[in-house]
């Protein structure tokens, strides 16, 4: 934080987030065969048992920065309900202002959204348009190509999103961003294209009904469940589109 303030030539910043509830990696040259042999913690900088205390100590330092006026708000990113509950036990400032998470109709995170709403935590969604980590091979499993049809290559051109896009006469990107707004999520879409920036911003003059959103989510859920069943993976493992090369991306640790 001190280094960032110096570089920015500022006395304080608006929001400071703890980026990840899990460990850093001690190398980026991670071998899949070694992880398969020794488990997902093979290259972790800290053990599973260290993490709750490490997060608690980190939050304490962030609380101090808030009290000193170096930040106006503190929050977390990629925290599950379990991680938030564990942090709550030792926090002196609660709740976190923000929990920044991957959230879209394929990975709606209903339980986490309900928890954050109850605790008064603003949820900021990243990868609202599906992210870039799931490649053609992944989408081929979820939506096997049909003769004469364009193959699905991203969340934006899945059949449920395209169908709803036609129904409300909006672009697929606008449908996905509006879905997030209907869920009371803060959005951070990014683009270098002025046309897409304008498109992303033009989502305040229409709405999606509960029925439309439920149909969108259930249709995508069925496709991902079928693919997971055939591939021998869990639905959660398939549905999360980001961090696909991270062996701890499911956050199923204390």
N, C-alpha and C positions, 0 to 999 in steps of 0.2 A: 504494500500500500504506500509506504513512504517513497519507494522508488517511482511508483506510478504518479504520485502527486508531484514529485520533482520533475518528471518528464512532461507532465501535462501543464506544469507551472500553475497549479491550483492549490488552494488551501483545503479544499474538501471536494468530495464527489457525491453524486446523488445516491447511487445504490451500489453496494458491494456484496457479491454472492460467493458462497462456498460452492465451488463448481461440481464436486463429485463426492459421494459418500464412501467410495471405495479407495483402494490404494493407487498410487502412481506405479508405473512400470519401471523396472531397473534397466530395461533395454527395449528398443523397438524391434530388434531382431529376434522376435519370438517364433519358436518352431512349433507347429501344430502337433507334431509327433511327440514332442516333449510334454506339451500340455495334456495331450490324450493319455500319456503314460503317468504323469505325476499330478494331474489335476489343474484347475484353472488358476491356482495361486502360485504356479511355478515361477513366474517372473515378477510377482508382486513385491513392492518395496517394503510393505508392512504385512504382518500376519493378520488373519481374520480377527484374532482376539485383541489386537491393538486398536482396531478402528473406532469403537465407541468412545474410548478415552481421547484418542486423537481428534475426533470430531468435536468433542466437548471442549477440549483445550483450544481448538481453533475458534470455536464460537465465542469462548470467553475473550479471546483477543479481539474478535470483531465487536463484541459488546463494548470493550474498552475504547476502541476507535470511534464508536458511535457516541459514547459519553464524552469523548474529547472533541467532538465536533468535526472529526476528519471525514466522516460519512454521514449522510442524512438518513439512510435506511440500510439495513442488513438483511440478507436473505440466503436462500440455498438453491441448489440446482440438482436435479436428478435424484431427489430424496423420495423414498417410498414412505408409506404410512409407518412402517416399523422404524425406519431411520428417524422420522420426525418425532415419534413417540419416545424413542430413546434419548434424543436430544432434549426434549421437553423436560426430562427428569433432572437435568443439571443446568438448564438455561436460567438466567436471571432476567433476561429480556425475552419476552414471548408475546406474540408469535413472530416468526420470520415474516418480513414484509412480503416476500415473494418466494414461490417455489417454481423454478423454471424447469419444465419437463417436456419430453416428446409427447405430443397429443394430437390426434387426428382421428377421423372416423374408423380407420382400421385398428387403431390403438387408443381407444377412448378413455381408458384409465378411470372408469366410473367411481370405483371405491376411493381412489386418491383424490379425485375432484370433490367428492362428498366430504371427505375428511378435511380438506383445506377450507372448504366453505364453512364448515362447523367451527374450525379454529380461527377463522378470519385471515387466512393466508391467500393472497392474490396468486392465481396460477397464470404463469406466462408460458404460452405454448411455443415450442420451436418445432421445426419440421411440419408445420401446418399443411404444407403442400406435399408431404410425403418424404422429404429428405432426398439424399442422393446415394445412400449406402446400399440400397437393394438394386441389384443388377438384372439383366435380362433373364438370366437363369432362374432367379427367384420368381419373377413374374410369370415365367413359363410354367412353373409348378402350380402357382395359384390360379392362373387363367390359361390353361393349355390352348395354344393357337387353334383357331378354326379356319377351315379353308375359305378363302375369299375375304377374310376379315383382317384388319390391321392387328398385329400382336400387341398385347398390353406390355408396356415398358415402364410404367410408373403409376402411382396412385391417381394422378390426374386423368389418365385415360382408361381406368377400369370401367366396366359396364355400369355399375351402380352410380358412379360419379357422372358419367356421360349421360345416363338416362335422366338423372335429376337436373343436370345442366340444361337439357332440352326442355324439360318440364317447366322450369322457371325462367327460361330464355336468358341464361347467364353463362359465363365461361366456367369451365371446371375449376379454375383457380378461385373465382369469386364464390362458387358454391362451397368449396372447402374452407375458405376464410370466413364466410358467413356462418357456417356450421360452428366454427370456433367462437364467433361472437355470440351466437345463441346460447352457448355454454358458459358465457361470461368469462372467457379467456382473454388475456392480454396477448397481442400478436406482435411478432417481430419478423415478418416476411422480408426477404432481401432480394434485390434485383439491380442489375446495372443498366437495364433497359427502361428508358423513360415511359415507353408504351405500357410495359408491364407494371411499373410503379403506379401509373394512372389507373390501370385495370384493378390492381390490388386495393387501391383507395376507394374505388367506386362500388362500395358494398353496403352503403347505409340507406339505400332507397328500396330495399326489398327484404323479405324475411323468409325463413323456412319454418314450416309447421312441425310440431312434435312428431306427427305421423311421417312426414317426409324424412326427418332425421332418423327416426327409428328404423324406417325401411332401408335407408342408406347404411346404417350401422349393421343391421341384421344381415343384409345381403353380403356385405364385405366379411362379416364374421363367419358366415356359412362357407364362403370360398376359402378363407384362411384355415378354418377347421378341417375341411376336406383335404386341403394340401398338407396340413400338419399330420393328419392321420396317415396319409399315404407315405409321408416322408419320415414318420416315426419321431417327430419332434412335438414339443408342447405348443399349444396355440400362442402362448406368450412369447415363446422363442421365435415363432414365425412372424407374429404381428409387429414386433418392434423393428422398425425399419432402420433406425440409426444405431451406431456403435456395433455394426454386425461383425466386425473383426475383434471385438473385445470379449474375451472369455467370461468376464464378470458382468456383462451388460444387463443381465436379468436382475441384478441387484438383490439376489436371494441370499444375502448374508446380513448378520446383525450390524 
